[in-house]
Amino acid sequence: MGLCVGGRFPASELIPYIVAQVLGAAAGAGILYVIASGHAGFDVGAGFASNGYGEHSPGGYSLSACLTSELIMTFGFVYVIMGSTHGNAPKGFAPISIGLCLTLIHLVSIPVTNTSVNPARSTGPALFVGGWALSQLWLFWVAPIAGAALAGIVYKWVAGDQPQ
C-alpha cells in the first residue's frame, strides 16, 4: 500500500498482491500449525503468535498504544524501504538497511503487539486462533495500512520519486 501511494507499485496490481500475501500467510501459518501441534502441550488458544492488544498484548498494552506502535513502526519500515530503493541510494545496500530496520521494529514491538507491520502476517495466525484474534484483527489491518500510506505520501513529498 505504501509503495503504491508513493508511486512505486502499480495500483492495478495491488489487490492481487494483497490476496497473494494473505494466501501465503495462511499457508505459512498452516505449516507452522502442523509443526507446532506435533508437540505435547501445544495450545493454539494461547495465541500462536497472533497480534493483540489489551489482555492479548504480550505486555498488556492498551488499544491506543498498540495502534500507535503499529502505525509508527509500519511508517518507519516503509519509509526506510523507499529511501533504500531511491535512485540516489547506494546500490546493493537496500537489503541490509531494510533487514536491520525490520529487526529493530521486532525488538521494539514484539512486547507491544507481537509485531505485525503487515496485515497478511497478522491474518495467517489469526485464522487458526479464531475468537479474540479475529476480533482484534481489524487493528492489524487499519494501523499498518494507514502507516504505510502515510509513509508513501511523506516520502514522495520529501524526497521525490527516483526508484532504483
N, C-alpha and C positions, 0 to 999 in steps of 0.2 A: 504494500500500500504506500509506504513512504517513498519508495523508488518511483512508483507510478506518479504520485503527486509531485515529486521532484523532477519529473521529466525523463527518468532513466529506464522506465519499463512501460511497454505499450498497454494502454488501458484495455484494448481488445483481448489481451491475454490474461488479465487479472483474475477473472472468475475461474477459468480453467486451472490456473496456477494455484489458487486457493483450494479448489476442490482436490487437486492432486496432493497438496500438502496435508490436508485433513485425512484423506485416504491413507497416505503414507504414515501419518502419525498413528492412525487407528491400527494399521498393520504392525507397526513397531511396538505399540502398547500390547497388542495381542501376542506377539512373540515374547515380550517380557513377562506377560501374564503366564504363559505356558511354562517358562523357565522358573519364575518365582513361585508358582503354585506347586512346583515339584519339591519344595522344601517344607518339612513338617512345621506347622505353626504359622504358615503364611495366612495373612488375613487381608483380603482386598479392601475390606471396610476400614482398615487402618489408614487408608489414603492412597497407597500405590503411587506416590509422587504426584498426586493431584495438587493443583494450586488451590489455595483457600485463604479466606480472611476470617477475622474473629476467632472463634474456637477452632477453626480449621487452618489457621495460620500457624506455621511451626513455632513462632514466637508469641502467638496470641495478639498479633497486631490488628488494629481496627480496620474497618472497611475503608475509611478515608486514607489511612496510612498505606494500605495495600494498593489502593487506586493510584495514589501519588507515586509510590515506588514503581509500579509497573509503567505508568505513563512516562516518568522521567528516565527510567532505565531503557525503555524502548526508544525514546527520543535520542538519548546518548548513543545507543547502538547504531541506529540508522544514520545519525549524523556522522559517526566515525566511518561507517561503510561508504557514505557519499564522499567524505573527504579522502578516504584511502583510495577511492577509484576515480578521483577527479583527474582531469587531463594534466594538471600540473604536479600531481603527487609523484614521488619517486616510483618508478616501475618495479614491480616484483615484491613490494613490501606490504601490499594490501592484506594478504592472508595473516601476516604477523600482527599488524595493528588490529584487525578485526578479531582474531583469535584471542589476543590479550585483553581486548575490551570485553568480549563475551565472558572470559574467565573472571574478570573483575566484577562484572554485573552479577554473576552467580555467587561470588564470595559475599557480595553485599546483600543480595536479595533472597537467597535461599532461606535464611531465617525469617524473612518477612512473609513471602508468599510461596516458597518453593521455586521461584523464578519461572515466569512464563516468557515474556517478551516475544511470544509467538503464539497466536491463538490456536494453531494446529497442534502445537506441543501440549497445550492445555486440554484440548479436546480428546486426544487419544486416551490418556489415562482416565479422564472423567467418564468416558463411555463404559469403562469396566467397573468403576467405583459406583456410579449411579448416584441416586439420592442427593446428598448435600453437594457433591462435586458438580453435578449437573446444574443444581440450583444456583451455584456460585459462579458458574462458567461465564456468565454474561460479562462479569468484570474483566475476565481474561481475554475477552474479545474487544470490549469497548476501550480499555486503557491502552493496550498495545496498538490498536488501530489509530486511536487519537494521537498517541505519542509519535508513531511512525509518520502519520500525515503531517503533523506539526514540524517534525524534523525535515521532511521533504520541502515544505514551504519555506522554512527558515534557511535551510542550506541553499536552496535555489536563489533566495533573496540576497543572502550574504555573499556567496561565492560564485554565483552564476552556474551555468551548466556546461562543463567540459569533461564528459566521461572519458575514461581510458579507451 
